[in-house]
Amino acid sequence: MIRALDGRFLASLAARGARQSDILLGLGIVAILIVLILPIPTFLLDVLLAVSMTFSVMVLMTAMFITRPLEFSAFPTVLLIATMLRLSLNLASTRLILAHGHEGTDAAGRVIEAFGSFVMQGNFVIGLIVFVILVIVNFVVITKGSGRIAEVAARFTLDAMPGKQMAIDADLSAGLIDETTARARRRELEEESAFYGAMDGAAKFVRGDAVAGLLITGINLVGGLVVGVGQMGVGITEAVRTYTILTIGDGLVSQIPALFVSTAAGMLVSKAGVSGRADEALFGQLAAHPRALAVTAGLVAALAVLPGLPALPFLALAGALGTLAWQLARAAVVPTAAAQTGASPPKPVETEAGTESLAVDPIRLELGYGLLTLVGEPDNPKLPQHVKALRRQLAGEFGLLLPPVRIQDNIQLPANTYVLRIREIEVARGEVRPHRLLVMHPTGGPIDLPGEDTTEPTFGLPAKWIAPALREEAVMRGLTVVDAATVITTHLAEVVKDNLADLLGFAQTRRLLDQLDEEYRKLLDELVPARIPLSTLHRVLQGLLAERVSIRDLPAILEAVAEVAGHTGNVVQIIEHVRTRLARQITHSCTAPGGYVPILVLSPRWERAFQEALVDRGGERQLAMPPEELQAFLAALREAFERQAARGELPVLLTSPGIRPYVRSIVERFRPSTVVLSHSEIHPRARIRTLGQV
């Protein structure tokens, strides 16, 4: 009963201490400083020396069992506390040695006496040599090496910070991580740089501690002899024996914990880049190559037969290594999961639900409350996954890393309505049924299935919402069947394609250029900003995206810009030259399923009309065509394209190079999906089919 009460009392006391750890830490630091000033009795010194050794062993074990250095980010502070504790105990023991050393070898407590007597073994020369060797090992080998590693790690960590931050921004823009994960990775990056910077400075604590221990030991020995022989009248032989035991014991009691802590510091800074505990990394990597163990066993066995060497220890080691190598080779040890796959990337999350920031969202999808089930209900397709796949598709198709798409609810919308916004401006909206399927006839014919008639929101085609049970019947009839999430994603895709130029910001242009291969770096450095400003290059890329021309082949675009940058700074002319260099790519994107490019040629009459309507104003050419003539042109264009659409053709409009951008500026206002090409943009090897003229 009493034991149970004692256990509960100690547990409650420990819990109370954990809740007030800040007060305990403050009192502990003050106690260390008090020990530097006030004398303490020998029994208390023994207790504090035991605490110092226990603390140093705990620090070493913690450094061995952590998996990442940042898990012990408080190590610089721990190192300072351990150093101050040892120095304060050194000073307290020095005070006792000098004041009471003439009374015997237990003047500074039992711990110091035991260490001095055990190491010296009756010979003070042996004890002094052992102590000096420990100081050399700690100061010259471990401390100096770990300090150098910490210095280099801090330097390289700081140098690598901009690149790592850009990598985080690129992953965030590509949709591989969400804002919360990016924020956590940035915080970890800051903690890593602060940790290695602090470790670089903390290494000086260990070095200073080793130097202070050596000086204090010399002071204790010389001062003890002076006090014992000169003031206390102790014989020279007895004084040498007594003060040597006390001095060496005191030095060992301080140097052994210092050796533990400096070893922990060395393991911590040398562990950078190695995942897992120290034992897993060490034995896992050494045992990953059985052939190396087998060769080592053979060499050790060869040493056993050399004359003069003891055969037994070498043969035993050779046998052990050979057996281990044979077992590892037989078992075909598979590398650890960390070596195979590395750190698994965090699960991609596309969007956040909620307005956590006042920043303008480049792309935002607002949902009525009836559509929230599309975001996360297990029985329905998850809309964020569709959006993530769309972003990957557009990145591969146009070479543009789209900004994250924010999906959020809007209670002001009707239940089944969604709204698409580009930079906070509504550009499209639609209505879907989350628990039904949308069916469309490929030719626009009637749909003979029970359901709700509607209009497909993206292209305005007649459609019908049907029950999910009718899916198989609709597919058997050759109808196109899509779910609500796919309808929204398709609408989003078309909206994004129509606004690619607006979504390419200046910062994204800089990021695309920074990701260029090293072989094109020199071209970029010569081009920007010496021959063309970055803002002009940004407008060129926007001009290409405005007509859905992919900028994925950025090196070819830069080469084309470099060719014409010395002759003109006009953005329109630069864009036209770049389009000519991208003729193969543009022609391929306009190729019909039959392997040819269907074209409608602009008639000589309209060619001449556009040429005559171009006027030069302020060094730039502008189109000044009378309104009635523009109306006649648009009517002829609409009639020609509708006639070809009835035949199942989607032709491109072909013009001369000089007027192409101006014809496109008129056509895009009324038929934005119509592609306008010039003769120089048709690749020589492309198959073309002329369907008529406008």
C-alpha positions in Angstrom: 0.0 0.0 0.0 2.8 2.4 1.0 4.7 1.6 -2.3 1.6 2.3 -4.3 1.1 5.6 -2.6 4.8 6.5 -3.1 4.5 5.6 -6.8 1.4 7.8 -7.3 3.1 10.6 -5.4 6.2 10.4 -7.6 4.1 10.3 -10.7 2.1 13.3 -9.7 5.3 15.1 -8.7 6.8 14.3 -12.2 3.7 15.5 -13.9 3.7 18.7 -11.9 7.3 19.3 -12.8 6.6 18.7 -16.5 3.9 21.4 -16.4 6.4 23.8 -14.8 9.4 22.9 -16.9 10.2 26.5 -17.8 10.5 27.4 -14.1 12.7 24.3 -13.4 15.0 25.2 -16.3 15.4 28.8 -15.1 16.2 27.5 -11.6 18.7 25.1 -13.0 20.6 27.7 -15.0 20.7 30.0 -11.9 22.0 27.1 -9.8 24.8 26.5 -12.3 25.8 30.1 -12.0 25.6 30.0 -8.2 28.0 27.0 -8.2 30.5 29.3 -10.0 30.5 31.7 -7.1 29.6 29.9 -3.9 31.5 26.9 -2.4 29.6 23.6 -2.2 30.1 20.6 0.1 31.8 17.4 -1.2 28.6 15.3 -1.1 26.7 17.8 -3.2 29.7 17.9 -5.6 29.5 14.1 -6.0 25.8 14.3 -6.8 26.3 17.1 -9.4 29.2 15.2 -11.0 26.9 12.1 -11.3 24.3 14.4 -12.9 26.8 15.8 -15.3 27.9 12.3 -16.5 24.3 11.1 -16.7 23.3 14.1 -18.7 26.2 13.7 -21.2 25.4 10.0 -21.7 21.7 10.9 -22.3 22.7 13.5 -24.9 24.9 10.9 -26.7 22.2 8.3 -26.7 19.6 10.8 -28.0 22.0 11.8 -30.9 22.3 8.1 -31.8 18.6 7.3 -31.8 17.2 10.3 -33.7 16.4 9.8 -37.4 17.0 13.4 -38.5 19.3 16.1 -37.1 16.4 18.5 -36.9 14.7 16.2 -34.3 17.4 17.4 -31.9 17.4 21.0 -33.0 17.8 22.1 -29.3 21.3 20.6 -29.3 23.2 23.9 -29.4 21.3 25.0 -26.3 21.9 21.6 -24.6 25.6 21.9 -25.5 25.8 25.4 -23.8 24.1 24.1 -20.7 26.4 21.0 -20.5 29.5 23.1 -21.0 28.4 25.6 -18.2 27.6 22.7 -15.9 31.0 21.1 -16.3 32.9 24.4 -16.0 31.0 25.3 -12.8 31.8 21.9 -11.4 35.4 22.3 -12.4 35.6 25.6 -10.5 33.8 24.1 -7.4 36.2 21.1 -7.4 39.2 23.4 -7.9 38.1 25.4 -4.8 37.9 22.2 -2.7 41.2 20.8 -4.0 43.1 24.0 -3.2 41.4 24.5 0.2 41.3 20.9 1.5 43.7 19.0 -0.7 46.2 18.6 2.2 43.6 16.6 4.2 43.7 13.6 1.8 42.6 12.3 -1.6 38.9 12.5 -0.6 39.1 16.3 -0.2 37.0 16.9 -3.4 34.6 14.0 -3.0 34.5 10.3 -3.7 33.9 10.5 -7.4 37.1 12.5 -8.1 39.1 10.3 -5.8 37.8 7.1 -7.5 38.5 8.3 -11.0 42.0 9.5 -10.0 43.0 6.3 -8.2 41.5 3.9 -10.9 43.2 5.6 -13.8 46.5 6.3 -12.2 46.9 2.8 -10.7 49.5 4.1 -8.3 51.6 5.9 -10.9 50.8 9.6 -11.4 52.8 9.6 -14.7 50.4 7.1 -16.2 47.4 9.1 -15.1 48.8 12.3 -16.5 49.5 10.7 -19.9 46.0 9.2 -20.1 44.5 12.5 -19.3 46.5 14.3 -21.9 45.6 11.7 -24.5 41.9 12.1 -23.7 42.3 15.9 -24.1 44.1 15.5 -27.5 41.4 13.0 -28.8 38.6 15.4 -27.7 40.2 18.7 -28.8 42.2 17.8 -31.9 40.2 14.9 -33.4 36.5 15.0 -32.5 36.0 18.7 -31.7 38.0 20.0 -34.7 36.4 17.6 -37.1 32.8 18.1 -36.0 33.4 21.9 -36.0 34.6 21.8 -39.6 31.7 19.6 -40.7 29.3 22.1 -39.0 30.9 25.0 -40.7 30.7 23.5 -44.2 27.2 22.2 -43.6 26.1 25.7 -42.5 27.7 27.3 -45.6 26.2 24.8 -48.1 22.8 25.0 -46.4 22.7 28.7 -46.7 23.9 28.6 -50.3 21.2 26.0 -51.2 18.3 27.9 -49.6 17.3 29.9 -52.7 17.2 26.8 -54.9 15.2 24.8 -52.3 12.7 27.6 -52.0 12.3 27.8 -55.7 11.8 24.0 -55.8 9.0 24.4 -53.2 7.4 27.2 -55.2 7.6 25.0 -58.4 5.9 22.0 -56.6 3.2 24.3 -55.3 2.6 25.8 -58.8 2.5 22.3 -60.3 -0.1 21.2 -57.8 2.2 18.5 -56.3 1.7 20.0 -52.9 -0.8 22.3 -51.2 -0.2 25.6 -49.5 -0.1 24.0 -46.0 2.6 21.5 -47.1 4.6 24.3 -48.8 4.4 26.4 -45.6 5.6 23.4 -43.6 8.5 22.7 -46.0 9.6 26.4 -45.9 9.5 26.3 -42.1 11.6 23.1 -42.1 14.1 24.8 -44.5 14.4 27.8 -42.2 14.9 25.5 -39.1 17.6 23.6 -41.0 19.5 26.7 -41.9 19.2 28.0 -38.3 20.2 24.7 -36.9 23.4 24.3 -38.9 24.3 28.0 -38.3 23.9 27.4 -34.5 25.9 24.2 -34.7 28.7 26.1 -36.4 28.9 28.5 -33.4 28.2 25.8 -30.8 31.3 23.9 -31.9 33.3 26.7 -30.3 31.8 25.7 -26.9 33.3 22.2 -27.2 36.7 23.5 -28.2 36.7 26.2 -25.5 35.6 23.5 -22.9 38.6 21.3 -23.9 41.1 24.2 -23.6 39.5 25.3 -20.3 39.8 21.8 -18.9 43.4 21.6 -19.8 44.2 24.9 -18.2 42.2 24.1 -15.1 44.1 20.8 -14.7 47.4 22.6 -14.9 46.3 25.2 -12.4 45.1 22.6 -10.0 48.4 20.7 -10.1 50.6 23.7 -9.8 48.4 25.5 -7.3 47.9 22.4 -5.2 51.6 21.9 -4.9 52.2 25.5 -4.0 49.4 25.5 -1.4 50.2 22.1 0.0 54.0 22.4 0.3 54.3 26.2 0.8 51.3 26.9 3.1 50.1 23.6 4.7 53.6 22.1 5.2 52.9 18.9 3.4 55.9 16.9 2.2 56.8 17.1 -1.4 56.2 13.4 -2.1 52.9 13.3 -0.3 51.8 16.6 -2.0 52.7 15.3 -5.5 50.7 12.0 -4.8 47.7 13.7 -3.3 47.3 16.6 -5.6 48.0 14.5 -8.7 45.2 12.1 -7.8 42.9 15.0 -7.2 43.9 16.9 -10.3 43.8 13.9 -12.6 40.5 12.7 -11.1 39.0 16.1 -11.5 40.2 16.4 -15.1 38.8 12.9 -16.0 35.5 13.6 -14.4 35.1 16.7 -16.6 36.8 15.4 -19.8 34.8 12.1 -20.0 31.4 13.9 -20.1 32.9 16.4 -22.5 34.1 13.5 -24.7 30.5 12.1 -24.7 29.0 15.4 -25.7 31.5 16.2 -28.4 31.0 12.7 -29.8 27.3 13.4 -29.9 27.9 16.7 -31.7 30.1 15.0 -34.2 27.4 12.3 -34.9 24.7 14.9 -35.2 26.4 17.1 -37.8 27.9 14.1 -39.7 24.4 12.6 -40.0 23.2 15.1 -42.5 21.7 13.4 -45.6 21.4 10.0 -43.9 17.9 8.9 -43.0 17.0 6.6 -40.1 18.8 5.9 -36.8 22.5 5.7 -36.7 22.5 1.9 -36.3 20.1 1.5 -39.2 22.2 3.7 -41.5 25.5 2.2 -40.4 24.8 -1.5 -40.4 22.3 -1.3 -43.3 24.9 0.3 -45.6 27.8 -1.8 -44.5 25.7 -5.0 -44.9 24.4 -3.9 -48.3 27.5 -5.3 -50.1 28.2 -8.9 -49.2 31.1 -9.0 -51.6 33.0 -6.3 -49.7 32.6 -8.4 -46.5 33.8 -11.5 -48.3 36.9 -9.7 -49.7 37.6 -8.3 -46.2 37.4 -11.8 -44.7 39.9 -13.1 -47.3 42.4 -10.4 -46.5 42.1 -10.9 -42.8 42.6 -14.7 -43.2 45.7 -13.9 -45.2 47.1 -11.8 -42.3 46.7 -14.8 -40.0 49.3 -16.9 -41.9 52.0 -14.2 -41.8 54.9 -15.1 -39.6 54.9 -13.5 -36.2 51.2 -12.5 -36.1 48.8 -14.4 -33.7 46.6 -16.5 -35.9 43.6 -17.0 -33.6 42.1 -13.5 -33.5 42.6 -13.0 -37.3 41.1 -16.4 -38.1 38.1 -15.8 -35.8 37.4 -12.4 -37.4 37.8 -13.9 -40.9 35.4 -16.7 -40.1 32.8 -14.3 -38.7 33.0 -11.9 -41.7 32.9 -14.8 -44.1 29.8 -16.3 -42.4 28.0 -13.0 -42.4 28.8 -12.4 -46.1 27.6 -15.9 -47.0 24.3 -15.4 -45.1 23.7 -12.0 -46.6 24.3 -13.2 -50.1 22.1 -16.2 -49.6 19.3 -14.2 -48.2 19.6 -11.6 -51.0 19.1 -8.8 -48.6 16.8 -6.1 -50.1 17.9 -2.5 -49.4 15.9 -0.7 -46.9 12.7 1.1 -48.0 14.4 4.4 -47.5 17.2 3.5 -49.9 14.7 2.2 -52.5 12.1 4.9 -52.6 13.4 7.7 -50.6 11.0 10.0 -48.8 7.5 9.5 -50.2 6.1 12.8 -51.5 3.1 14.2 -49.6 -0.3 13.4 -51.0 -1.2 16.1 -53.5 -4.1 18.3 -52.4 -5.4 20.7 -55.0 -7.3 23.3 -53.2 -8.5 24.7 -50.0 -12.1 25.2 -49.0 -12.3 28.6 -47.3 -11.0 32.1 -47.7 -7.8 32.0 -45.6 -6.1 34.7 -47.6 -7.0 38.1 -49.0 -4.7 37.6 -52.0 -6.2 37.5 -55.4 -6.8 33.9 -56.6 -5.6 33.4 -60.2 -8.2 30.6 -60.7 -11.1 30.0 -58.5 -14.0 27.6 -58.7 -17.0 28.4 -56.6 -19.7 25.8 -55.9 -23.2 26.0 -54.7 -24.0 24.0 -51.5 -25.6 21.2 -53.5 -22.3 20.5 -55.3 -20.1 20.1 -52.2 -20.5 16.3 -52.4 -18.3 16.4 -55.5 -15.3 17.5 -53.5 -15.1 14.6 -51.1 -17.9 12.2 -51.0 -16.6 8.6 -51.5 -19.5 7.6 -53.8 -18.9 10.4 -56.2 -15.8 11.4 -58.3 -13.6 13.7 -56.4 -13.4 17.0 -58.2 -10.0 18.0 -56.8 -8.5 14.9 -58.4 -10.0 15.8 -61.7 -8.5 19.3 -61.4 -5.1 17.9 -60.5 -5.1 15.7 -63.6 -6.2 18.7 -65.7 -3.3 20.8 -64.5 -0.9 18.0 -65.3 -2.4 17.8 -68.8 -2.2 21.5 -69.5 1.3 21.7 -68.2 2.4 19.0 -70.6 0.4 20.5 -73.5 1.3 24.2 -73.2 4.4 24.1 -71.0 2.8 26.4 -68.4 2.6 25.5 -64.7 -0.8 26.7 -63.8 -1.4 28.3 -60.4 -3.4 26.2 -57.9 -7.1 26.2 -58.5 -9.0 27.2 -55.3 -12.3 25.4 -54.8 -14.6 26.9 -52.3 -18.3 27.0 -51.5 -20.5 30.0 -52.1 -23.8 30.0 -50.3 -25.1 32.9 -52.4 -25.1 30.6 -55.5 -28.1 28.4 -56.3 -27.6 24.8 -55.0 -26.4 23.2 -58.3 -24.6 26.2 -59.8 -20.9 26.7 -60.2 -18.9 29.8 -61.1 -15.4 30.0 -62.7 -13.4 33.1 -61.9 -10.1 34.3 -63.4 -8.4 36.8 -61.0 -11.6 37.3 -59.1 -13.6 38.1 -62.3 -16.4 35.8 -63.3 -15.8 34.4 -66.7 -18.2 31.4 -66.9 -20.9 29.6 -64.9 -23.0 26.5 -65.3 -25.4 24.2 -63.7 -25.0 20.4 -63.1 -26.8 17.6 -61.3 -24.3 15.9 -58.9 -26.2 12.6 -58.7 -27.0 12.3 -62.4 -25.2 11.8 -65.7 -25.1 14.1 -68.6 -25.6 12.5 -72.0 -25.1 14.1 -75.5 -25.7 12.9 -79.0 -22.4 13.0 -81.1 -24.3 14.6 -84.0 -26.5 16.8 -81.9 -29.6 14.7 -82.5 -32.4 14.0 -80.1 -31.9 11.8 -77.0 -34.6 9.2 -76.6 -34.0 8.6 -72.9 -36.0 9.7 -69.8 -34.4 12.6 -68.1 -34.1 16.4 -67.8 -33.4 18.3 -70.9 -30.5 20.8 -70.6 -27.7 22.5 -72.5 -24.1 21.4 -72.1 -22.4 24.4 -70.4 -19.1 24.3 -72.1 -20.0 24.2 -75.8 -23.7 24.9 -75.6 -24.8 21.6 -77.1 -28.2 20.0 -76.4 -28.0 17.4 -73.7 -30.0 15.6 -71.0 -29.5 14.6 -67.4 -30.3 10.9 -66.8 -30.3 8.6 -63.8 -27.0 6.6 -63.3 -28.9 3.3 -63.9 -29.4 4.3 -67.5 -25.6 4.6 -68.2 -25.2 1.2 -70.0 -28.2 1.8 -72.2 -26.9 5.3 -73.2 -23.5 3.8 -74.0 -25.1 1.1 -76.1 -26.9 3.7 -78.1 -23.6 5.5 -78.9 -24.3 8.5 -76.7 -21.5 10.4 -74.9 -21.9 10.0 -71.1 -20.1 12.1 -68.5 -20.5 12.8 -64.8 -21.0 16.1 -63.1 -17.3 16.4 -62.1 -16.2 15.8 -65.7 -18.6 18.5 -66.9 -17.1 21.1 -64.5 -13.5 20.0 -65.3 -14.1 20.3 -69.1 -15.6 23.7 -68.7 -12.7 24.7 -66.5 -10.2 23.4 -69.2 -11.8 25.5 -71.9 -11.9 28.6 -69.7 -8.2 28.2 -68.8 -7.2 27.7 -72.4 -9.0 30.9 -73.3 -7.1 32.8 -70.6 -3.7 31.3 -70.7 -2.0 34.6 -71.5 -3.6 36.2 -68.3 -2.4 33.3 -66.2 1.2 33.6 -67.2 2.5 36.1 -64.7 5.9 37.8 -64.6 7.1 35.6 -61.7 6.1 32.5 -63.6 8.0 33.7 -66.6 11.1 34.1 -64.4 10.6 30.6 -63.0 10.3 29.1 -66.4 13.6 30.7 -67.4 15.3 29.6 -64.2 14.4 26.0 -65.0 16.2 26.0 -68.4 19.0 23.5 -68.9 22.5 24.7 -68.3 23.4 24.5 -72.1 20.8 27.3 -72.8 21.9 29.5 -69.9 24.5 31.3 -72.0 21.9 32.1 -74.7 19.6 33.5 -72.0 22.3 35.6 -70.4 23.2 37.1 -73.8 19.6 37.7 -74.7 18.1 39.1 -71.4 18.4 42.0 -70.6 21.2 43.0 -73.0 19.2 42.7 -76.2 15.7 42.4 -75.0 14.1 43.2 -71.7 12.4 40.5 -69.7 9.1 42.3 -69.9 9.2 42.0 -73.7 10.0 38.3 -73.6 7.1 37.9 -71.1 4.7 39.6 -73.6 6.0 37.4 -76.4 5.1 34.3 -74.4 1.7 35.7 -73.5 1.1 36.4 -77.2 1.8 32.8 -78.1 -0.4 31.5 -75.3 -3.2 33.8 -76.3 -3.5 31.8 -79.6 -3.0 28.4 -77.7 0.5 27.9 -79.0 2.5 25.8 -76.6 5.6 27.4 -75.0 7.0 24.1 -73.8 9.8 24.3 -76.3 11.3 27.3 -74.6 14.8 26.9 -76.1 13.5 27.1 -79.6 11.5 30.2 -78.7 14.6 31.9 -77.2 16.6 31.1 -80.3 13.9 32.6 -82.5 13.7 35.7 -80.3 17.5 36.0 -80.4 17.4 36.0 -84.2 15.1 38.9 -84.5 15.9 40.9 -81.3 18.7 42.8 -83.0 16.4 44.1 -85.8 13.2 45.1 -84.0 11.7 45.5 -80.5 8.1 45.3 -81.8 6.4 42.6 -79.8 4.0 41.7 -82.7 6.9 41.2 -85.2 8.8 39.2 -82.7 5.8 36.9 -82.1 5.3 36.4 -85.8 8.9 35.4 -86.3 8.7 33.0 -83.4 5.5 31.4 -84.8 7.4 30.9 -88.1 10.1 29.0 -86.3 7.4 26.9 -84.5 5.8 26.0 -87.8 6.1 22.2 -87.3 4.5 22.4 -83.8 1.7 24.7 -84.9 0.9 22.7 -88.0 0.9 19.5 -86.0 -1.7 21.0 -83.6 -4.0 21.9 -86.5 -3.8 18.5 -88.2 -7.1 16.8 -88.6 -7.6 13.0 -87.8 -7.2 12.3 -91.5 -3.5 13.5 -91.4 -4.0 16.7 -93.3 -4.5 20.4 -92.4 -7.9 21.7 -93.6 -7.6 25.3 -94.6 -9.8 28.1 -95.8 -7.8 30.7 -97.8 -8.5 34.4 -97.4 -9.5 35.6 -100.9 -7.4 38.2 -102.7 -10.1 40.8 -102.2 -10.0 40.6 -98.4 -6.2 40.3 -98.5 -6.1 43.6 -100.4 -8.7 45.2 -98.1 -6.7 44.4 -95.0 -3.4 45.5 -96.5 -5.0 48.9 -97.5 -6.6 49.3 -94.0 -3.2 49.1 -92.2 -1.9 52.5 -91.1 1.3 53.4 -89.4 0.8 55.3 -86.1 3.8 56.1 -83.9 6.0 53.4 -85.4 3.3 50.7 -85.0 0.9 49.4 -87.6 -2.8 49.4 -86.7 -5.9 48.2 -88.5 -8.4 51.0 -89.5 -11.1 49.2 -91.5 -14.5 50.8 -91.9 -17.2 49.1 -89.7 -19.5 48.1 -92.6 -16.5 46.4 -94.3 -15.7 44.5 -91.1 -19.3 43.4 -90.9 -19.2 42.1 -94.4 -16.0 40.2 -93.7 -17.4 38.6 -90.5 -20.6 37.6 -92.4 -18.5 35.9 -95.1 -16.3 34.2 -92.5 -19.3 32.9 -90.6 -21.0 31.5 -93.7 -17.8 29.8 -94.9 -17.1 28.1 -91.5 -20.6 27.0 -90.9 -20.7 25.4 -94.4 -17.5 23.4 -93.5 -18.8 22.6 -90.1 -21.9 21.0 -91.7 -19.5 18.7 -93.6 -17.7 17.8 -90.3 -14.6 19.9 -91.0 -12.9 22.4 -88.6 -10.6 24.4 -91.0 -8.0 27.0 -90.2 -8.0 30.4 -91.9 -4.9 31.0 -94.0 -3.6 34.5 -94.8 -0.4 36.2 -95.9 2.2 36.8 -93.1 1.9 40.6 -93.1 -1.8 40.8 -92.1 -2.2 37.6 -90.1 -2.0 39.2 -86.6 -4.6 41.8 -87.6 -7.0 39.3 -89.1 -6.7 37.3 -85.9 -7.4 40.3 -83.7 -10.8 40.7 -85.6 -11.7 37.0 -85.8 -10.9 36.2 -82.1 -13.7 38.6 -80.9 -16.4 36.7 -82.7 -14.9 33.2 -83.3 -12.2 32.8 -80.6 -11.6 29.1 -81.3 -10.8 29.8 -85.0 -7.1 29.3 -85.8 -5.5 31.9 -88.1 -2.2 30.9 -89.8 0.0 32.6 -92.3 1.7 30.9 -95.3 5.0 30.8 -93.5 3.6 28.9 -90.5 2.6 25.9 -92.7 5.4 23.4 -92.4 6.8 22.4 -95.9 6.2 18.7 -95.2 2.6 19.1 -93.9 -0.3 17.7 -96.0 -2.9 20.4 -96.6 -6.4 20.3 -98.0 -7.9 23.5 -99.3 -11.6 23.5 -98.6 -12.4 26.9 -100.1 -11.9 30.5 -99.6 -13.4 33.4 -97.7 
